[in-house]
Amino acid sequence: MFEFPRKYRVPFDGSFRLKEAATRPDKDVSDKTLEKHLKKLSRKLDALQRVFYARDSHALLLIFQAMDAAGKDGTIRAILKGVDPAGCQVFSFKQPSAEELDHDFLWRTTCRLPERGRIGIFNRSYYEEVLVVRVHPEYLAAQRLPQELDMDLIWEERFESIRHHEKHLAQNGTIILKFWLNISAQEQKKRFMDRLDEPEKNWKFSPADVAERQHWQAYMHAYEEALNATSRLHAPWYAIPADNKKFMRVAVAETIVETLEALSLEYPETGDRDLERFAEARRLLEAETD
């Protein structure tokens, strides 16, 4: 029905152009159809996650990056609905703490990586260091880096660190999927207005979010550079249209499901020694008196 993974995957050759990236689906799909398909994908993801957890051979890392109000939180809730909480974990990364600033920029996320058999979700990530920090280079002062900074080189150096980091993770069994939720400036404005107009959404609004809109073009440049520099076969980026939340959630869920299905995992086989132990356990249980 859909071809999301192939359609929205960022190329690996640096040819991605943000101005050509869609913020809305290229054809209308009814909300009812999207909701029905998402439920189907949720059931598939639940079944796949159970096998993934039982096999205990890989980890799955899902990274979400986006401008404010693009729908990261809602998308994470939607795709994990029905998934066994024992098999997944979600971490949000905001302004770094003093302890985190005393380490390299990859440290705080490395401490939160999923172990084998689990799905780890990063709501924002180490990519903040080449996005928000690039737009606001004054934040670098708090990092107390040892060498004198060369602003012409630091971002490429960080891209290089990220590429090495992700390749290392992939080589050691972590499957990495990275989602950029591509919201338009017009849709973001509408969602900010909704947060102001609806009392139950007031808590979501921060005046700082509006201030960041003044840097929109700088952020778009930073995103284009980051996605081109770090989208690789072992750690692909997906530029998902985010103006339609239901469509966005289906696109993300289908990408995850297709990736897990491609592993062709099955529940661990029971060996002869295990069968012997099971038979002994059955004998002991049957010998019990109520």
SVG drawing of the C-alpha trace seen along z (x, -y; Angstrom):
<svg xmlns="http://www.w3.org/2000/svg" viewBox="-12 -36 56 73">
<polyline fill="none" stroke="black" stroke-width="0.4" points="0.0,0.0 2.7,-2.4 6.4,-2.7 7.6,-4.9 11.1,-3.4 12.3,-3.8 10.5,-7.0 11.7,-9.1 15.2,-7.6 17.9,-10.2 20.5,-9.2 23.9,-8.1 25.8,-10.2 25.2,-13.7 22.6,-14.7 19.8,-15.4 18.3,-18.8 16.0,-20.1 14.0,-22.4 12.9,-19.2 11.9,-17.3 8.1,-17.1 6.4,-18.3 3.0,-16.8 2.1,-13.5 2.0,-13.7 -1.5,-12.2 -4.5,-12.4 -5.1,-9.4 -8.1,-9.4 -7.6,-9.6 -9.7,-6.4 -7.3,-4.5 -4.2,-5.8 -5.7,-4.9 -6.5,-1.4 -3.1,-0.9 -1.4,-2.2 -3.3,0.3 -2.2,3.1 1.4,1.9 1.2,1.7 0.1,5.4 3.0,6.3 5.5,4.3 4.3,5.9 4.8,9.4 8.2,8.5 9.4,6.9 8.6,10.1 10.8,12.2 13.4,9.4 13.5,9.5 13.6,13.3 16.5,13.6 18.6,11.1 21.0,10.7 20.5,7.1 19.5,3.7 17.3,1.2 18.0,-2.5 15.4,-4.9 16.5,-8.6 14.0,-11.4 15.0,-14.9 12.7,-17.8 11.8,-21.4 9.5,-22.2 5.9,-21.1 6.7,-18.6 5.2,-15.8 8.0,-13.7 6.3,-12.9 3.0,-11.9 4.7,-9.8 6.7,-7.9 3.6,-7.2 1.7,-6.1 4.3,-3.7 4.9,-2.1 1.3,-1.7 0.7,2.0 4.5,2.8 5.6,4.6 7.3,1.9 9.9,4.4 11.3,4.4 11.7,0.7 13.0,-2.5 12.7,-6.2 15.1,-8.9 14.7,-12.7 17.8,-14.9 17.5,-18.5 19.9,-21.1 23.0,-19.2 23.8,-19.1 27.1,-20.2 28.2,-16.5 27.4,-15.9 29.3,-19.0 32.4,-17.6 32.4,-14.7 32.6,-14.6 29.4,-15.3 28.6,-11.6 28.9,-10.6 25.4,-11.3 23.7,-9.4 26.2,-6.5 25.1,-5.9 21.5,-5.4 22.1,-3.1 19.7,-0.1 21.1,3.4 20.5,6.4 16.9,7.4 15.6,3.9 14.3,1.0 15.8,-2.3 14.2,-5.6 16.1,-8.9 13.8,-12.0 16.6,-14.4 20.1,-13.0 23.8,-13.7 22.6,-15.4 21.7,-18.4 25.5,-19.1 25.5,-19.8 22.0,-21.4 21.1,-23.7 24.8,-24.2 25.6,-25.0 22.8,-27.6 24.0,-28.9 27.8,-28.4 27.9,-30.4 26.9,-27.2 30.3,-25.8 31.9,-28.0 30.2,-25.9 31.8,-22.7 35.3,-23.9 36.9,-22.2 40.7,-21.9 41.9,-23.3 41.2,-26.6 38.2,-26.2 38.4,-26.3 34.8,-27.1 35.5,-26.1 36.3,-22.6 34.4,-21.7 31.1,-20.6 32.8,-18.3 34.9,-16.9 31.7,-16.2 30.1,-14.6 33.2,-12.4 32.8,-11.4 29.2,-10.6 29.9,-8.5 32.5,-6.5 30.2,-6.1 27.3,-4.9 29.5,-2.5 30.9,-1.1 27.4,-0.5 26.2,1.1 29.2,3.4 28.3,4.6 24.7,5.4 22.8,2.1 20.3,1.3 20.0,-2.4 17.1,-4.3 17.0,-8.1 13.9,-10.1 13.8,-13.8 10.2,-14.9 10.0,-17.6 7.4,-20.2 6.8,-23.4 7.1,-26.8 3.5,-27.5 2.3,-24.3 4.6,-25.0 3.0,-28.4 -0.5,-26.9 0.4,-24.4 1.9,-27.1 -1.3,-29.1 -3.3,-26.0 -1.2,-25.8 -1.9,-29.4 -5.7,-29.1 -6.5,-25.8 -6.0,-25.9 -5.3,-22.2 -2.3,-22.7 -0.9,-25.8 1.6,-23.7 3.2,-22.7 4.0,-26.3 7.2,-28.1 8.0,-31.7 11.5,-30.4 10.1,-28.2 8.9,-31.3 12.3,-32.9 13.9,-29.9 11.6,-30.4 13.7,-33.5 16.6,-31.1 14.5,-28.9 16.8,-29.1 19.9,-28.5 18.3,-25.3 17.3,-24.2 20.9,-24.6 22.1,-22.7 19.7,-19.9 20.6,-19.5 24.3,-19.4 23.8,-16.9 21.6,-14.5 23.9,-14.5 27.0,-14.0 25.6,-11.1 23.0,-9.2 24.6,-5.8 23.4,-2.3 24.1,-1.2 22.5,-4.3 20.0,-5.8 18.1,-9.1 14.4,-9.3 13.0,-12.7 9.4,-12.2 6.7,-14.7 5.3,-16.0 2.5,-18.4 0.0,-15.5 0.5,-13.8 -1.4,-10.6 0.5,-10.1 3.8,-10.8 3.2,-8.2 2.3,-5.5 5.4,-6.3 7.6,-5.9 5.9,-2.7 6.1,-1.1 9.8,-1.9 10.5,-0.2 8.3,2.8 9.9,3.3 13.4,3.1 12.6,5.7 10.9,8.0 14.0,7.9 16.0,9.5 13.8,12.7 14.3,13.5 12.6,16.5 12.2,17.5 15.3,19.4 15.2,23.1 15.0,25.5 18.0,27.8 18.1,31.4 19.6,30.4 16.8,27.9 14.2,30.5 15.7,32.8 15.5,30.0 11.9,29.3 11.0,32.9 12.5,33.0 10.7,29.8 7.4,31.3 8.0,34.4 8.6,32.3 5.5,30.3 3.3,33.3 4.7,34.9 3.5,32.0 0.5,32.5 -2.0,29.6"/>
</svg>
